[in-house]
């Protein structure tokens, strides 16, 4: 035992050899500098080519003559004339965008937030409603469009009685989705059914992060559920709300698939800026598409600025 003890003491007293530094796999020297330079240059080059070059090319397309062969203001003046001609597709797109923006800002976004609060508080029938509104978010859009068209089919649609509330009791022969008086209303119903689920999921997750102690303290103070909604839920998710206000507002200018898949714009007389720009590009009418995009940008920028100002002004600066 003594020998083992002396040997252990000698090992402890002996000077330790310095540990060898392990070689890591990272590059050093010129190789590392070259890699960093390439890593930074590639996204910069992509940004220059796809962003700046694309924007300048789009702007140059707007300032062309009638035949697109020289400099001129034909397409810009054409876009402004179309904007104030009530029968033009550009004017119809403006009215559609205005209606969708108003509905998103004052109905859809508040409704999404109320539903998120409802789901986060585990209210009665929460699971059934969650299934109804979440299901379209995980189903292909082609499938949801087909289901929606069948639900309002003139022959056997199960929701035709509900649709009669919007038509005064009479159904058009060409169908609700192709009639000029009902097509836009049906598109809005489809957007409400399909578009509520995704944002509600995110807003519910945001509201679930609100500390439960705040709700418990509010109940001890005798605050109602409506008071919890106003004084706790809204301030604690203000930043997320402002993002959704902006996102839902911009969706009024970018409606495309709903119009393309649900109806025939030539028959229903429902158009949007995104639809006109896309269809013009497909048809090779790039000058027209660029001019419509420019008009859309001029209209959208002040609206975005106003919505952003209102969100910063009226929503408390508090977040989860």
C-alpha positions in Angstrom: 0.0 0.0 0.0 2.8 2.4 0.9 4.5 1.7 -2.5 1.3 2.5 -4.3 0.9 5.6 -2.3 4.4 6.8 -3.0 4.0 6.0 -6.7 0.8 8.0 -6.9 2.4 11.0 -5.1 5.4 10.9 -7.6 3.0 10.9 -10.5 1.1 13.9 -9.1 4.4 15.8 -8.4 5.8 15.1 -11.8 5.5 18.0 -14.3 2.7 17.5 -16.8 3.4 17.5 -20.5 1.7 20.4 -22.3 -1.4 19.2 -24.2 -1.1 19.3 -28.0 -3.5 21.6 -29.7 -5.9 19.8 -31.9 -6.0 20.8 -35.5 -9.5 22.0 -36.5 -10.9 21.6 -39.9 -11.4 25.3 -40.6 -9.3 26.9 -43.3 -6.7 29.4 -42.4 -4.6 32.0 -44.3 -5.2 32.8 -48.0 -7.7 29.9 -48.4 -9.9 31.3 -45.7 -9.8 34.8 -47.1 -10.7 33.5 -50.6 -13.6 31.5 -49.2 -15.0 34.5 -47.3 -14.6 36.8 -50.3 -16.4 34.3 -52.6 -19.1 33.7 -49.9 -19.8 37.5 -49.7 -19.4 38.2 -53.4 -21.9 35.6 -54.7 -25.0 37.0 -52.9 -23.9 40.5 -53.7 -23.7 39.6 -57.3 -27.0 37.8 -57.3 -28.6 40.9 -55.7 -27.1 43.2 -58.3 -28.3 41.0 -61.2 -31.7 40.0 -60.0 -32.7 43.0 -58.0 -31.1 46.2 -59.3 -30.8 45.0 -62.9 -34.4 43.7 -62.9 -35.7 46.9 -61.5 -33.9 49.1 -63.9 -35.0 46.9 -66.8 -38.6 47.1 -65.6 -38.4 50.9 -65.3 -36.9 51.1 -68.9 -39.8 49.1 -70.2 -42.3 51.7 -68.9 -40.6 54.6 -70.8 -41.1 53.3 -74.4 -43.2 54.5 -77.3 -46.2 52.8 -78.6 -44.2 50.3 -80.6 -41.6 49.7 -77.9 -38.8 50.7 -80.2 -37.7 54.0 -78.6 -38.0 56.3 -75.6 -41.5 57.7 -74.9 -44.3 58.0 -72.3 -47.0 56.1 -74.1 -47.3 53.2 -71.6 -47.1 55.4 -68.6 -49.9 57.7 -69.9 -51.9 54.6 -71.0 -51.7 53.2 -67.4 -52.9 56.5 -65.9 -55.8 56.8 -68.4 -56.8 53.2 -67.6 -56.7 54.0 -63.9 -59.5 56.6 -64.3 -61.6 54.7 -66.9 -64.3 53.0 -65.0 -64.7 50.2 -67.6 -61.0 49.3 -67.8 -59.4 46.3 -66.2 -56.9 48.5 -64.3 -59.8 50.4 -62.7 -61.6 47.2 -61.8 -58.3 45.9 -60.3 -58.1 49.1 -58.2 -61.6 48.6 -56.8 -61.0 44.9 -56.1 -57.7 45.8 -54.3 -59.5 48.6 -52.3 -62.3 46.2 -51.2 -59.9 43.4 -50.2 -57.6 45.8 -48.3 -60.5 47.2 -46.4 -61.8 43.8 -45.5 -58.4 42.5 -44.5 -57.7 45.5 -42.3 -61.0 45.9 -40.6 -62.5 42.3 -40.6 -60.1 39.5 -41.5 -57.1 40.5 -39.4 -59.2 41.4 -36.2 -61.1 38.1 -36.7 -57.9 36.1 -37.0 -56.6 37.7 -33.8 -59.9 37.0 -32.0 -59.8 33.4 -33.1 -56.2 33.1 -32.0 -57.2 34.4 -28.6 -60.2 32.1 -28.5 -58.0 29.0 -29.3 -55.2 30.0 -26.8 -57.7 30.3 -23.9 -59.1 26.8 -24.6 -62.7 27.9 -24.9 -65.7 25.5 -25.6 -65.8 24.0 -29.1 -62.2 25.2 -29.6 -61.1 21.8 -31.1 -63.9 21.6 -33.6 -63.4 25.1 -34.8 -59.6 24.5 -35.0 -60.2 21.5 -37.3 -62.6 23.4 -39.5 -60.3 26.4 -40.1 -56.9 24.6 -40.0 -57.8 21.9 -42.5 -57.7 24.1 -45.6 -54.2 25.2 -44.6 -52.7 21.7 -45.1 -54.7 20.8 -48.2 -53.5 21.5 -51.7 -55.1 24.7 -53.2 -56.3 22.7 -56.2 -58.2 20.5 -53.8 -59.7 23.4 -51.8 -60.8 25.1 -55.1 -62.5 21.9 -56.3 -64.3 21.4 -53.0 -65.4 25.0 -53.0 -66.7 24.8 -56.5 -68.7 21.6 -55.7 -70.2 23.2 -52.5 -71.8 25.9 -54.6 -72.5 23.9 -57.8 -75.9 24.8 -59.3 -76.9 21.2 -59.6 -76.2 19.7 -56.2 -74.2 22.1 -54.1 -74.9 21.6 -50.4 -74.5 25.3 -49.7 -76.7 26.8 -52.4 -79.4 27.7 -49.8 -76.7 29.7 -48.0 -75.7 31.3 -51.3 -79.2 32.5 -51.9 -78.8 35.0 -49.1 -76.4 36.9 -51.4 -78.5 36.6 -54.6 -82.0 37.5 -53.3 -83.2 33.9 -53.6 -82.4 33.5 -57.3 -79.4 31.7 -58.7 -77.7 32.8 -61.9 -77.7 30.3 -64.8 -74.0 30.6 -65.4 -73.2 29.9 -61.7 -72.3 32.0 -58.7 -68.6 32.0 -59.6 -69.1 33.3 -63.2 -71.8 35.9 -62.6 -70.7 39.5 -62.5 -72.8 40.3 -59.4 -71.8 37.3 -57.3 -68.3 36.2 -58.4 -66.4 38.7 -56.2 -68.5 37.9 -53.1 -67.8 34.2 -53.6 -64.0 34.9 -54.0 -64.1 36.7 -50.6 -65.9 33.8 -49.0 -63.3 31.4 -50.3 -60.5 33.7 -49.1 -62.1 33.8 -45.6 -62.4 30.0 -45.5 -58.9 29.2 -46.7 -57.0 32.2 -45.4 -58.1 32.2 -41.8 -56.3 29.0 -40.8 -52.6 29.8 -41.4 -52.4 33.2 -39.6 -54.6 31.9 -36.7 -52.0 29.1 -36.1 -49.2 31.7 -35.8 -51.2 34.1 -33.7 -52.3 31.3 -31.4 -48.7 30.3 -30.9 -47.8 33.9 -30.1 -50.7 34.2 -27.6 -49.7 30.9 -26.0 -46.4 32.6 -24.9 -48.2 35.2 -22.8 -47.4 34.3 -19.2 -50.3 32.7 -17.4 -49.6 34.7 -14.3 -50.9 37.8 -16.1 -54.3 36.2 -16.7 -54.4 34.9 -13.2 -53.7 38.3 -11.8 -56.4 39.8 -14.0 -58.9 37.3 -12.8 -58.1 38.2 -9.2 -58.7 41.9 -10.1 -62.1 41.0 -11.5 -61.2 41.7 -15.1 -63.5 40.1 -17.7 -62.3 38.1 -20.6 -62.9 41.1 -22.9 -60.6 43.1 -20.6 -58.0 40.4 -20.8 -58.2 40.6 -24.6 -57.8 44.4 -24.7 -55.3 44.9 -21.9 -53.2 41.7 -22.1 -53.5 39.9 -25.4 -53.3 43.0 -27.7 -50.3 44.7 -26.0 -48.3 41.4 -25.7 -48.7 40.6 -29.4 -48.6 44.1 -30.9 -45.5 43.5 -33.1 -47.0 40.4 -34.6 -50.3 42.2 -35.2 -48.6 45.0 -37.0 -46.8 42.5 -39.3 -50.2 40.9 -40.1 -51.8 44.2 -40.8 -49.2 45.0 -43.4 -49.2 41.5 -44.9 -52.9 41.3 -45.2 -53.0 44.8 -46.6 -50.5 43.9 -49.4 -52.5 40.7 -50.2 -55.2 42.9 -51.8 -52.7 43.8 -54.6 -51.4 40.3 -55.1 -54.5 38.2 -55.5 -54.0 35.9 -58.4 -54.7 32.2 -57.8 -58.2 32.8 -56.4 -59.2 34.7 -59.6 -57.4 32.3 -61.9 -58.7 29.1 -60.5 -62.2 30.0 -59.2 -63.6 32.0 -62.0 -63.1 33.3 -65.6 -62.2 37.0 -65.3 -63.5 37.7 -68.9 -67.0 36.4 -67.8 -67.1 37.5 -64.2 -65.4 40.8 -64.7 -63.1 40.4 -61.7 -59.5 41.4 -62.1 -56.5 42.2 -59.9 -53.1 43.9 -60.4 -51.3 40.6 -60.0 -53.5 38.9 -62.5 -53.0 41.6 -65.1 -49.3 41.8 -64.6 -48.9 38.0 -64.8 -51.2 37.5 -67.8 -49.5 40.4 -69.6 -46.1 38.9 -69.1 -47.3 35.5 -70.3 -48.7 37.2 -73.5 -45.4 39.0 -74.0 -46.9 42.5 -73.2 -44.0 43.5 -71.0 -44.5 47.2 -71.5 -48.1 47.0 -70.3 -47.2 44.8 -67.3 -44.4 47.1 -66.2 -46.7 50.2 -66.4 -49.4 48.4 -64.3 -46.8 47.4 -61.8 -45.6 51.0 -61.5 -49.1 52.2 -60.9 -49.6 49.5 -58.3 -46.4 50.6 -56.5 -47.5 54.2 -56.5 -50.8 53.3 -54.9 -49.4 50.8 -52.4 -46.5 52.8 -50.9 -48.7 55.5 -49.2 -51.1 52.9 -47.9 -48.3 50.9 -46.4 -46.9 54.1 -44.8 -50.3 54.9 -43.3 -50.9 51.4 -42.0 -47.4 51.3 -40.5 -47.9 54.7 -38.8 -51.3 53.6 -37.4 -49.8 50.4 -36.1 -47.0 52.2 -34.3 -49.4 54.9 -33.1 -52.2 52.8 -31.7 -50.6 49.5 -30.8 -48.7 49.5 -27.6 -44.9 48.9 -27.8 -45.0 45.6 -25.9 -44.3 42.0 -27.2 -44.1 38.5 -25.9 
